[in-house]
Structures are given as C-alpha cells and as structure tokens.
Amino acid sequence: MILKPGVALSIPDTSSKGRSLTRIYLRDKIQKIILMGGLIFLLLLLLCISITVGSAGLTPGEVGMTFISSLLGSQTNSYSTAIVFGLRLHRVLFGACAGFGLAICGAVMQGILRNPLASPFTLGISSAAAFGASIAIVCGVGIGIWNEGFIVTNAFVFTLLATMGIYLMAKRRGMTAETMVLAGILIMYLFSAMTSFLQFFASAEHNQEIVFWTFGSLSRTTWEKTVAIFTILVFSVPYLLWKSWDINALAEGDEIAKGLGVAADRTRALCMGVISIITAGIICFTGTIGFIGLVAPHIARMLIGADMRYLIPISGLIGAALLTGADILSRSILQDQIIPVGIMTAFIGIPFFGYLFMRVRREYW
C-alpha cells in the first residue's frame, strides 16, 4: 500500500466492541445485584410482618417494643416476650430457611439433571422422606426427643435411596427429561403407596402424625430445629455456590461439561448428595412442602437467566419470600385457626408463576 505524504494509516478500532461487551456485562451484573438486594429487602419486610401476625392480640408496636427492649437488655412484658421469642420468631426464621433450602435444591436439581420439572417433590424425594418418617412413627419410635432424631435419620436414609434410584434408572435409560420424569413418577407413586399401606394398618394417633407430613406445617418448629436447618444451609450452600460453574456446564450437556474438564458423574452425584441432606433436614421437621422447589427456580430463571452463580441465591430468596408469605396468609385468613403452609404455598405461587409465564415472551429454559 502506498500512502500519500501526511496521511496516516487507518486501523479499525477493535477495542470499541470489547468495551461495549464489558459495559453490557457490568450492567447485567449490576441489575442482578440490585434484584438480589430488592429480594432481601422484601424478605426482611415479610419477616417483620410475619412476626406481628397471630391470635395473641399483640399490636405491631408492642412487638417492636419487645424487640427493642430485649436488645437494650431492659425489662419487658413477660407475656409479649413469651409470644414473640417463644412462639413466633423461631417459626418465622425456620420458614425462611426452609423456603430458601427447598428453592436452591430445586434450582440445582434442574441444572444437574437438565430437567425443568425436577424438584424434590416431583421426583419423589419428598415422598421417600415422608415414608421413612412414617415407618418410625408407625413402629412406635416417633415420640420423644431422642425418637425425633430417629425420624430425621430415617427420612435422610430414604431420601438418599430415592435420589440414587432416580439417578441410576435415568442413567440406564438415558439422561433425558422424559426418563427423569418417568423415574420420578415411579419413585413418587411407589413411596406414596407404601405410606398409604402403613396408614391402613396404623392407629389413629399414628395416622394423625403421618397426615402432618402430607400437609406440610411450620407449627412444630423450635429453636433447636431452626439452628439445625440453619447449620445445614451454612455448610451446604457455599459448596453448591462453589460448584456453580460446574453446574452451568452440566446444564449444557455431559459432553460439553467433560470437554470443559468437569467430572460430570462425580459432580452430579455430590450435588445430589448435598441436595438430599438439605431436603431431608427440612422435610423431617415440616412435612411435605412441594411447590417451592419447583416454581421458585423458574421464577428466578425468568428474571435473571440460567447462570447458577446468581440463580442459586436468587432462587433461595424467592423461595424464602414465598414460604414466608404463605405462612402469613395461613395464620391470618381464618380466625383462631392455622391452615397448613403446604396448602398455602400453591395458592400463592401458582397465580404469580402463571402471570410471569404468560408475560415473559422469550425462552428462559
């Protein structure tokens, strides 16, 4: 090329495209962080409202004064203190932790199994945990503090068995959405039938305990149970977040994941094991709450996409907000009567999910 004197060589500016992509990435990241902050604020607001709801006759001002007095160490009304700290606060915190845990279990399960219908409920894991607890109840060991630990152990063992059964059946037939759904339906109906069989021969008292599982309730929470499930989440959620890149790769298929250096089978097995622990730890205390783990991840995916780095925490916050809102309604719709929260989660989540499903025009899965 011959250049005229005084004319500079024109070189295309390739860095402008890179700067544009960087700005788009940063804007998208900021939007997700803002959404996360908004969900945290919404959850805190719902928690504050939930503490004031009940049949004890305490006003929001009295509840607030009870908290302030306790923080300052001054003498408080023994009645309000007993209601707030002895009955309501651990229930509210446990509900938030349970919703958070069930939602992230659904999000991770949908990612590692590449199945939009996967959740601890639809794949029969909840039914397996309920059957394990039902065995402990019917055998007469479901009463007392020590025997409660036996129920937890039974629920965990059968949850793990159901998880491994689904994984092995689907792997043998091909890891597709269809085989996962069929395997999950098989597991769900199998353990539901065995639970019904136990109920047929059980006494009225034992049947009442088993029915508690099928409804799903937060009425039997305690501070010890709240600390237990919080501890499980503290140790398990960081691991799932650490594995978020691997789960992203698994969501694209095993071949792509292996090409990126991800041990697909090992990662899937470890994540399923962690999910089993979280699910069993929640269900053994609350019973079957089946809607949160399926819908909360879909709502989060519609809002922010499928990146597990953000999908896991945002799904958890949505699940915690949904379960807390359902608990508020369950204690306020009927006077002096509490509706099981497992029923209310469906009434709340279905309209919200249906609205987003009809409104969002793009493919989100």
C-alpha positions in Angstrom: 0.0 0.0 0.0 1.3 3.5 -1.0 0.4 6.3 1.3 0.4 9.9 0.4 2.6 12.2 2.5 0.8 13.4 5.6 -1.9 10.7 5.5 -1.9 8.3 8.5 -2.8 4.6 8.1 -6.4 4.0 9.2 -6.6 0.9 11.6 -10.0 -0.3 12.7 -10.7 0.2 16.4 -11.4 -3.4 17.6 -11.3 -2.4 21.2 -14.7 -0.5 21.0 -16.6 -3.8 20.6 -14.8 -5.2 23.6 -15.6 -2.1 25.7 -19.3 -2.4 24.6 -19.5 -6.0 25.7 -17.8 -5.1 29.0 -20.4 -2.4 29.6 -23.2 -4.9 28.8 -21.8 -7.5 31.2 -21.3 -4.9 34.0 -24.8 -3.6 33.5 -26.3 -7.1 33.6 -24.3 -7.9 36.7 -25.4 -4.7 38.5 -29.1 -5.4 37.6 -28.8 -8.9 39.2 -27.2 -7.5 42.3 -30.0 -4.8 42.5 -32.6 -7.6 42.1 -30.9 -9.6 44.9 -30.9 -6.5 47.2 -34.6 -5.9 46.4 -35.5 -9.5 47.3 -33.5 -9.3 50.5 -35.5 -6.2 51.4 -38.8 -7.9 50.5 -37.9 -10.9 52.6 -37.0 -8.8 55.6 -40.3 -6.9 55.2 -42.2 -10.2 55.1 -40.3 -11.5 58.2 -41.2 -8.3 60.1 -44.9 -8.7 59.1 -44.9 -12.4 59.9 -43.8 -11.8 63.5 -46.7 -9.4 64.1 -49.3 -11.9 62.8 -51.1 -14.1 65.2 -54.0 -14.6 67.5 -52.3 -13.4 70.7 -53.6 -9.8 70.3 -50.2 -8.1 70.1 -50.0 -5.0 68.0 -47.0 -4.3 65.7 -46.0 -1.6 68.1 -45.9 -4.0 71.1 -43.9 -6.5 69.1 -41.4 -3.8 68.1 -41.1 -2.6 71.7 -40.5 -6.2 72.8 -37.6 -6.4 70.3 -36.1 -3.1 71.3 -36.3 -3.8 75.0 -34.7 -7.2 74.5 -31.8 -5.6 72.5 -31.3 -3.0 75.2 -31.5 -5.5 78.0 -34.3 -3.8 79.8 -37.2 -5.5 81.5 -40.0 -6.5 79.1 -43.6 -7.8 79.4 -43.3 -11.5 80.1 -46.4 -12.3 78.0 -45.2 -10.5 74.9 -41.7 -11.9 75.3 -43.1 -15.4 75.5 -45.2 -14.9 72.4 -42.6 -13.2 70.3 -39.5 -15.2 71.2 -41.1 -18.4 72.4 -43.7 -19.0 69.7 -43.3 -16.7 66.6 -39.7 -15.8 66.0 -38.3 -19.4 65.6 -41.2 -20.3 63.4 -40.6 -17.3 61.1 -36.9 -17.9 60.8 -37.3 -21.6 60.2 -39.9 -20.9 57.5 -37.4 -18.6 55.7 -34.6 -21.1 56.0 -36.9 -23.9 54.7 -38.1 -21.9 51.7 -34.5 -20.9 50.9 -33.3 -24.5 51.1 -36.1 -26.1 49.1 -35.7 -23.5 46.4 -32.0 -23.9 45.9 -32.5 -27.7 45.9 -34.9 -27.3 43.0 -32.6 -24.9 41.1 -29.6 -27.2 41.4 -31.5 -30.3 40.6 -33.0 -28.8 37.5 -29.5 -27.8 36.4 -27.6 -31.0 37.0 -30.4 -33.2 35.6 -31.3 -30.8 32.7 -34.9 -31.2 33.6 -37.3 -28.3 34.1 -39.7 -30.5 36.0 -37.1 -31.7 38.5 -37.7 -30.8 42.2 -37.6 -32.7 45.5 -41.4 -33.1 45.3 -41.9 -34.0 41.6 -39.1 -36.6 41.6 -40.5 -38.4 44.7 -37.7 -37.4 47.1 -40.2 -35.8 49.5 -42.4 -38.9 49.3 -39.5 -41.1 50.2 -38.6 -38.9 53.2 -42.2 -39.0 54.4 -42.2 -42.8 54.1 -39.1 -43.1 56.2 -40.6 -40.9 58.9 -43.9 -42.8 58.7 -42.0 -46.1 59.4 -40.5 -44.5 62.5 -43.9 -43.2 63.6 -45.9 -46.5 63.0 -43.2 -48.6 64.7 -43.8 -46.5 67.8 -40.5 -44.7 68.0 -41.7 -41.3 66.8 -42.4 -39.9 70.2 -39.9 -38.1 72.4 -36.8 -36.0 71.8 -34.4 -38.9 71.0 -37.0 -40.6 68.7 -37.3 -37.3 66.8 -33.7 -37.8 65.8 -34.6 -41.3 64.6 -37.2 -39.8 62.4 -34.6 -37.4 60.9 -32.3 -40.4 60.3 -35.0 -42.4 58.6 -36.0 -39.5 56.4 -32.4 -38.9 55.4 -31.8 -42.6 54.5 -34.9 -42.9 52.4 -34.2 -39.6 50.7 -30.8 -40.8 49.7 -32.2 -44.1 48.4 -34.8 -42.3 46.3 -32.2 -40.0 44.9 -29.9 -42.8 43.9 -32.8 -44.8 42.5 -33.8 -41.9 40.2 -30.2 -41.3 39.1 -29.5 -45.0 38.3 -32.7 -45.6 36.5 -32.3 -42.4 34.4 -28.7 -43.2 33.7 -29.5 -46.7 32.4 -32.3 -45.4 30.1 -30.5 -42.2 29.0 -30.2 -39.0 30.9 -33.1 -37.2 29.2 -36.0 -35.1 30.6 -38.5 -37.8 29.7 -36.7 -40.6 31.6 -36.2 -38.3 34.6 -39.9 -37.5 34.8 -40.9 -41.2 34.4 -38.3 -42.3 37.0 -39.5 -39.6 39.4 -43.2 -40.5 38.9 -42.3 -44.1 39.6 -40.5 -43.3 42.8 -43.2 -40.9 44.0 -46.0 -43.3 43.5 -44.0 -46.2 45.0 -43.3 -44.4 48.3 -46.8 -42.8 48.3 -48.4 -46.3 48.0 -46.2 -47.7 50.8 -47.1 -44.7 53.0 -50.8 -45.3 52.4 -50.2 -49.0 53.2 -48.7 -48.1 56.5 -51.6 -45.7 57.2 -54.1 -48.5 56.5 -52.7 -50.6 59.4 -51.7 -47.7 61.7 -53.6 -46.5 64.7 -55.5 -43.2 64.8 -52.7 -41.4 66.7 -50.0 -42.6 64.2 -52.2 -41.7 61.3 -52.5 -38.2 62.6 -48.7 -37.9 62.7 -48.4 -39.2 59.2 -51.1 -36.8 57.9 -48.9 -34.0 59.3 -46.3 -34.9 56.8 -48.7 -34.8 53.8 -50.0 -31.3 54.7 -46.7 -29.6 55.5 -46.7 -27.3 58.5 -44.4 -24.9 60.5 -46.4 -25.4 63.7 -43.9 -27.8 65.3 -40.7 -25.8 64.9 -38.4 -25.0 67.8 -35.2 -23.0 68.3 -33.2 -26.3 68.2 -34.7 -27.2 64.8 -34.1 -23.8 63.4 -30.5 -23.9 64.5 -30.2 -27.4 62.9 -31.5 -26.4 59.5 -29.6 -23.2 59.5 -26.4 -25.1 60.2 -27.1 -27.5 57.3 -27.5 -24.5 55.0 -24.4 -22.8 56.2 -22.3 -25.8 55.3 -24.1 -26.9 52.1 -24.9 -23.7 50.3 -21.3 -22.5 49.9 -20.4 -25.8 48.4 -23.2 -25.5 45.8 -22.2 -21.9 45.0 -18.6 -23.1 44.6 -19.8 -25.7 42.1 -22.0 -23.2 40.2 -19.6 -23.2 37.2 -19.7 -27.0 37.0 -23.5 -27.0 37.3 -23.6 -24.4 34.4 -21.5 -26.8 32.4 -23.7 -29.8 33.2 -26.8 -27.8 32.2 -25.3 -27.7 28.7 -24.8 -31.5 28.5 -22.4 -34.1 29.7 -20.2 -33.9 26.6 -19.7 -30.2 26.8 -19.1 -30.5 30.5 -16.4 -33.1 30.0 -14.9 -31.1 27.3 -14.5 -28.2 29.8 -12.8 -30.5 32.3 -15.8 -31.2 34.6 -16.2 -34.7 36.0 -19.9 -34.9 35.2 -20.9 -38.1 37.0 -18.9 -37.2 40.2 -20.2 -33.6 40.3 -23.8 -34.8 39.8 -23.5 -37.4 42.5 -22.0 -35.0 45.0 -24.6 -32.3 44.3 -27.4 -34.9 44.6 -26.0 -36.0 47.9 -25.9 -32.4 49.2 -29.5 -31.8 48.0 -30.6 -35.0 49.8 -29.2 -33.7 53.1 -30.9 -30.3 52.7 -34.2 -31.8 51.7 -34.2 -34.4 54.4 -33.2 -31.8 57.0 -36.2 -29.6 56.1 -38.9 -32.2 55.4 -38.2 -34.2 58.6 -39.5 -31.2 60.6 -42.1 -29.6 58.2 -43.6 -32.4 56.3 -44.2 -32.3 52.5 -44.0 -28.7 51.1 -43.9 -29.5 47.4 -44.4 -26.2 45.5 -41.4 -24.1 46.4 -38.6 -26.3 44.9 -40.3 -26.4 41.5 -41.6 -22.9 41.0 -39.1 -20.6 42.7 -36.2 -21.6 40.4 -38.4 -21.0 37.3 -39.4 -17.5 38.5 -35.7 -16.7 39.2 -34.7 -18.1 35.7 -37.3 -15.9 34.1 -35.9 -12.8 35.8 -32.1 -13.3 35.6 -31.4 -16.2 33.3 -29.7 -19.6 33.9 -26.4 -18.6 35.4 -26.1 -20.7 38.6 -23.8 -18.1 40.3 -26.9 -15.9 40.6 -29.7 -18.4 40.1 -29.0 -20.3 43.3 -29.1 -17.3 45.7 -31.9 -15.6 43.9 -34.0 -18.8 43.8 -33.4 -19.2 47.5 -34.5 -15.7 48.3 -37.7 -16.1 46.2 -38.4 -19.4 47.9 -37.9 -17.9 51.3 -40.2 -15.0 50.4 -42.9 -17.3 49.0 -42.9 -19.6 52.1 -42.9 -16.6 54.5 -45.8 -15.0 52.6 -47.7 -18.3 52.6 -47.1 -18.6 56.4 -48.5 -15.1 56.9 -51.7 -16.0 55.0 -52.0 -19.4 56.7 -52.2 -17.6 60.1 -54.4 -14.7 59.1 -57.1 -16.0 56.7 -59.1 -17.9 59.3 -59.6 -16.5 62.8 -58.0 -18.7 65.6 -57.1 -21.4 63.0 -53.9 -22.0 61.1 -54.0 -23.5 57.6 -51.1 -25.8 56.8 -48.5 -23.8 55.0 -48.0 -26.6 52.3 -51.5 -25.8 51.1 -51.0 -22.0 51.0 -47.7 -22.2 49.0 -49.7 -23.5 46.0 -52.4 -20.8 46.3 -49.7 -18.1 46.4 -47.2 -19.4 43.9 -49.5 -20.6 41.1 -51.0 -17.2 40.2 -47.6 -15.5 40.4 -45.9 -18.1 38.3 -48.8 -18.1 35.8 -48.5 -14.3 35.5 -44.8 -14.5 34.7 -45.3 -17.4 32.4 -47.9 -15.6 30.3 -46.0 -12.3 30.4 -42.4 -13.5 29.6 -42.2 -13.9 25.8 -38.6 -15.2 25.5 -37.4 -18.7 26.1 -36.0 -18.8 29.6 -35.0 -22.5 29.8 
